[in-house]
Amino acid sequence: MFPEAKHVFGGLLKLWNLFSPIGRLDMKGTEEYLKWIASQIGVSGYELSTRYVSIGHRKAIGFTGWVNFRMSDGSEWRKLTKALGRLSEYSNVGKNRTRDLMS
């Protein structure tokens, strides 16, 4: 359960495409961006811990912490990736991103 760049930025891009009035990507653009992410972004540092939480009548495992990603390419996707990174500071990331898993 490690936050892979394609999942982190792919989820943020879905959120961006739902709510942003500008810069939305169509299906082809999304596919190109995710290919770029897979080949050009890597983890440069992290501090994570996993935890079990109750969600209704079930238990789930998640993580808290931070991850630093590095981009090895200076393409046009760099600007979008930085914007999505800033969005993550407010939206959180992951499957249950809108739940308060810290409690």
Beta strands, then each sheet from edge to edge (+ up, - down):
strand 1: 41-55
strand 2: 58-71
sheet 1: 1+ 2-
end
